[in-house]
């Protein structure tokens, strides 16, 4: 579990029970919840007041319980492109996930199902990853987004699709190799082919992997 640095968190969740539970959980993990609010308006105000390291927000919030939390998150990232935001959702809502991934500068963004909160280590690691500028997408969200967006798949082989789906879940080359029972060198060749077929601009390191995932999910 990543607890490399204490984070200042603004939390937006309309369920008092879950909100209090998250405040307690984050506190036990060494993080400080500088504001815990129950609606989108208060979320925007709290971010302006506290300038947190990361925002954690629900999608559906008062008054309409539609997508107020997500719209607030997207608005915040338009105003502060580098603001890390981790969105929690009860269900897989593909439009919401796509809109979030398209917000800000493309870094420091996450979309998790609320079930993951119960997996404490995974949730806290995801929060740290997003705060450090990474991209974290729930595996179930990835699967549903991939089913919806078929066009990019036409250029990829079945094995390349498997590799990209595992990368989208945040797995390293070694983890992909172990899952598919192939060598890391083979995984590297697949990734190189994927990047070429997706016509990505030149980039280096982890950023290129993120570009591959985001290009695939947004296509």
C-alpha positions in Angstrom: 0.0 0.0 0.0 1.5 3.4 -1.1 1.8 5.9 1.8 4.9 7.6 0.5 3.5 11.1 1.3 0.6 12.6 3.2 -2.1 14.0 0.9 -4.5 16.9 1.5 -7.8 15.7 0.2 -11.1 17.3 -0.6 -13.9 14.7 -0.4 -17.3 15.0 -1.9 -19.9 12.3 -1.1 -23.6 12.7 -0.4 -23.8 9.5 1.7 -22.9 10.5 5.2 -22.0 6.9 6.1 -19.6 6.5 3.2 -18.2 10.0 3.6 -17.4 9.5 7.3 -16.0 6.1 6.5 -13.7 7.5 3.8 -12.6 10.3 6.2 -11.7 7.7 8.8 -9.9 5.5 6.3 -7.8 8.2 4.7 -6.9 9.5 8.2 -5.7 6.1 9.2 -3.6 5.9 6.1 -1.8 9.2 7.0 -3.8 11.6 4.7 -5.7 14.7 5.7 -9.2 15.3 4.6 -9.3 19.1 4.6 -13.0 19.2 3.6 -15.7 16.6 3.4 -18.8 17.9 1.7 -22.1 16.5 0.4 -22.9 18.4 -2.8 -21.2 19.7 -6.0 -21.4 23.3 -5.1 -19.6 22.8 -1.8 -17.0 20.7 -3.7 -16.1 23.6 -6.0 -16.0 26.1 -3.1 -13.8 23.8 -1.0 -11.3 23.3 -3.7 -11.0 27.0 -4.2 -10.5 27.5 -0.4 -8.1 24.6 0.4 -6.2 24.0 -2.9 -5.9 20.2 -2.1 -3.4 17.7 -3.5 -6.3 15.5 -4.8 -10.1 15.5 -5.0 -12.2 12.4 -4.4 -15.8 12.8 -5.6 -19.0 10.8 -6.3 -20.7 11.2 -9.6 -24.3 11.5 -8.5 -24.9 14.2 -6.0 -27.6 16.7 -4.8 -29.7 18.4 -5.9 -30.6 16.3 -8.9 -28.6 13.1 -8.2 -27.7 12.9 -11.9 -24.1 13.8 -12.7 -23.4 16.9 -10.6 -20.3 15.5 -9.0 -18.8 14.6 -12.4 -19.6 18.0 -13.9 -18.0 19.7 -11.0 -14.9 17.6 -11.4 -14.7 18.4 -15.1 -15.2 22.1 -14.4 -12.5 22.1 -11.7 -10.1 20.4 -14.2 -10.9 23.0 -16.8 -9.9 25.7 -14.4 -7.0 23.7 -12.9 -5.9 21.3 -15.6 -3.3 19.6 -13.3 -5.7 19.1 -10.4 -5.8 15.3 -9.6 -9.3 14.0 -9.4 -10.5 10.5 -8.5 -14.1 9.9 -9.2 -16.1 7.1 -7.5 -19.3 5.7 -9.1 -21.8 3.1 -8.0 -22.2 1.8 -11.6 -20.2 1.8 -14.9 -21.4 4.9 -16.7 -19.4 5.0 -19.9 -20.3 8.6 -21.0 -19.2 9.8 -17.6 -15.9 7.9 -17.7 -15.1 9.2 -21.2 -15.9 12.8 -20.2 -13.6 12.6 -17.2 -10.7 11.1 -19.1 -11.1 14.0 -21.6 -10.9 16.6 -18.9 -7.9 18.7 -17.8 -4.5 18.0 -19.2 -4.9 14.2 -19.4 -2.9 13.4 -16.2 -3.9 12.8 -12.6 -7.3 11.3 -13.2 -9.1 8.1 -12.0 -12.5 6.4 -12.3 -13.2 3.7 -9.8 -16.3 1.8 -8.8 -17.3 2.2 -5.2 -16.8 -1.5 -4.6 -13.1 -0.8 -4.8 -13.2 1.3 -1.6 -13.7 -1.9 0.3 -10.4 -3.1 -1.1 -8.5 -0.7 1.1 -5.0 -1.3 -0.3 -6.2 -1.0 -3.9 -8.1 2.2 -3.2 -5.3 3.9 -1.3 -2.8 2.9 -4.0 -5.1 4.3 -6.7 -5.5 7.6 -4.8 -1.7 7.9 -4.6 -1.3 7.1 -8.2 -3.7 9.8 -9.3 -2.2 12.3 -7.0 1.2 11.6 -8.6 -0.2 12.3 -12.0 -1.1 8.8 -13.0 -4.3 7.5 -14.7 -6.3 4.8 -12.9 -9.4 3.3 -14.5 -11.4 0.5 -12.9 -11.0 -2.8 -14.8 -14.8 -3.1 -15.2 -14.9 0.4 -16.7 -12.1 -0.5 -19.1 -14.0 -3.6 -20.2 -17.2 -1.8 -20.9 -15.5 1.1 -22.7 -13.6 -1.4 -24.9 -16.9 -3.2 -25.8 -18.4 0.1 -26.8 -15.5 1.4 -28.9 -14.9 -1.1 -31.7 -13.2 1.0 -34.4 -9.7 1.1 -32.9 -9.8 -2.7 -32.4 -10.1 -3.3 -36.2 -6.4 -2.4 -36.5 -5.2 -4.6 -33.6 -4.7 -8.3 -33.5 -6.6 -10.3 -30.8 -3.4 -10.6 -28.7 -2.7 -6.9 -29.0 -6.2 -6.2 -27.7 -5.5 -8.4 -24.7 -2.2 -6.6 -24.0 -3.8 -3.2 -24.3 -6.7 -4.1 -22.0 -4.2 -5.3 -19.4 -2.1 -2.1 -19.7 -5.3 -0.1 -19.3 -5.8 -1.9 -16.0 -2.4 -0.5 -14.9 -0.4 -3.7 -15.3 3.4 -3.6 -15.9 5.0 -5.4 -18.8 6.1 -8.2 -16.4 2.6 -8.6 -15.1 1.1 -8.7 -18.6 3.7 -11.3 -19.6 2.8 -13.5 -16.6 -0.9 -13.2 -17.2 -0.6 -14.1 -20.9 2.3 -16.7 -20.3 4.6 -15.0 -22.7 8.0 -13.3 -22.4 8.4 -9.7 -21.6 10.2 -9.2 -24.9 7.0 -10.4 -26.6 4.9 -8.0 -24.6 7.3 -5.2 -25.6 6.9 -6.1 -29.3 3.1 -6.1 -29.0 3.2 -2.7 -27.3 5.4 -1.3 -30.0 2.9 -2.5 -32.6 0.0 -1.1 -30.7 1.6 2.3 -30.5 2.3 2.3 -34.2 -1.3 1.2 -35.1 -2.9 3.8 -32.9 -0.8 6.5 -34.7 0.4 8.0 -31.4 2.7 11.1 -31.4 6.3 10.5 -30.3 6.7 10.3 -26.5 8.8 8.4 -24.0 8.4 6.2 -21.0 5.2 5.8 -19.0 3.5 8.8 -20.7 3.4 6.8 -24.0 1.5 4.0 -22.3 -1.0 6.5 -20.9 -1.4 8.0 -24.3 -2.1 4.5 -25.7 -4.7 3.8 -23.1 -6.5 7.2 -23.4 -6.4 7.1 -27.2 -8.0 3.6 -27.2 -10.7 4.5 -24.7 -11.6 7.8 -26.3 -11.6 6.6 -29.9 
